[in-house]
């Protein structure tokens, strides 16, 4: 079930060496990030074992927004190219839950920085 929000927040974390996340609103528990998405999270987490992300298919009013541009489909997901100097990453079909049943052409991502 897609929510009516246009901006979502998730809090990926590392468990047993694997990046994953939970989203109670979507009934998601320990959903893993694989095929480059894990490398992308390692890069943006800057050495931490968790990170908070805001994401949307609409542009967001932050200076440090990362764009993910959709490339080729693979299985139930799509490969995306990040605006960062990072490897191509794959986002599985769970991504469609947030975007009305489709993988968007562009996903805008903002890393939520924790205050010291």
N, C-alpha and C positions, 0 to 999 in steps of 0.2 A: 504494500500500500504506500503510494507516494504521499508525502505530506504537502501541505499548501505553502510551506515556507519556501523562500527563494534562496536563503542562506542557511547552511547547516554547519554544525560543529561536531567534530569527533576528536577523540583523545587516544590515538594509537600508542601502544606500549609494547615492550619486548617481554615475551614470556617463553622460557625454554629456548632462547636464541632466535625466536621468530617474531617479527612485527605482526601485531594483530590489533583489533579494536572491538568494542562492544557498543551497541546502540539499543537501549531498552525500547525507545519509541518505534524502532523498526524490527524488534525481536531478533536482534543480531547479537551473538555471543562468540567471542574469540574467532572472529573472521580474519583469516591470515592475509597478509600482503606478500605476493610472490612475483616472480618474473620481472625484476627491476623496480617494482614498487617498494620493495624492502630496501633496496639501495638508495632510492630517492628519499625515503624516510630517514635512513641513517645520515644522509647528507644534510638534510634540513634540521635534524634534531641536534646537530652540533655536539655529538659525543654523549648525549643524554639517552636514557632508556625509555623516554616517553616524550610526546610532543602533542600540542593541541593545534588543530587545523580548522579554519573556517573555509568553506568552499561553496561555490555557486556557479551556475551557468551564465550568470550576469556579472558584469564588471562590478568591482567593489572599490570604495573610495579610500584605498590605502596605497602608499607609495611603493611598498614592497610585495606587490601581488605577483605570484608565479602563475604563468599560464601553461596549461597542458593542452596541446593540440592533437586531436584525434588523427590517427593514421589508419592502419589496416586492422580488420577484424580477425580474431583468432578464438575459436571455441565460442563461448558465450560472452566474451569480452572484446575489448579493443586495446591496441597499443596506442600510447600517447607519447608525444615528445614534449619535454619540459623546456621552459625558457631558461632554465639553469643549465650549467654545463654538467649535465648528468646523463646517465644512460636512458635509453627508451624504456618506458615502464608499461606494464599491462594492468588494466583494471577489469576485474571480472564482472559478471552479470549482476552482482549485488549493487553495483553502481547505478543501474537502471532504476532501482527502487527510489532513489533520490531525485530522479529526473523524468518522471512520468513514463517510465518503461523504455526509455531510449538512452543511448550513450551520446552526450552532447558533443558537438564539434569542438568546443573549447570549454574547459573547466578552469575557473579562476580560484586560486588557492592562496590563503593568507595564513602565515604561521603566527599564532598568538604567542607573543613573548611574555613569559612570566616576569613579574617585577622582582628585583633582588630582595 
